[in-house]
Amino acid sequence: MSERELDLLKGTLELLVLTALAGGREHHGFELLDRIRAGTDEALVVEEGALYPALHRMQKRGWLAATWGVSEKGRRAKYYRLTPAGEEALDRERDSWARYVEAVASLARSSEAS
């Protein structure tokens, strides 16, 4: 792991996946891994072993729909997209994350003043 990579905080993987799927386009697992890595300037690297169970959990919750297709490399791949319930979950997760970040920032600011 490079110095630029950060440990993935528990509970953030779902937000990362939902965000990577926002905009209506379908993506297979490797595309999602790349989108998360590129979208965080390579600071967050998600392992396959964490991604696929999360995708299955979110699909079971009704947040994602999936269809089988063929990847750009000619391989069979499962493509995921947000459902309306997934769009709602993304809004909730974004709001929750914003509150979390603000709470941590508030504590950090108060400890600097001490």
Secondary structure, DSSP 8 states (H G I E B T S, - for coil): --TT-----TT-HHHHHHHHHTTS--EEHHHHHHHHHHHTTTS----HHHHHHHHHHHHHTTSEEEEEEE-TTS-EEEEEEE-HHHHHHHHHHHHHHHHHHHHHHHHHHHHHH-
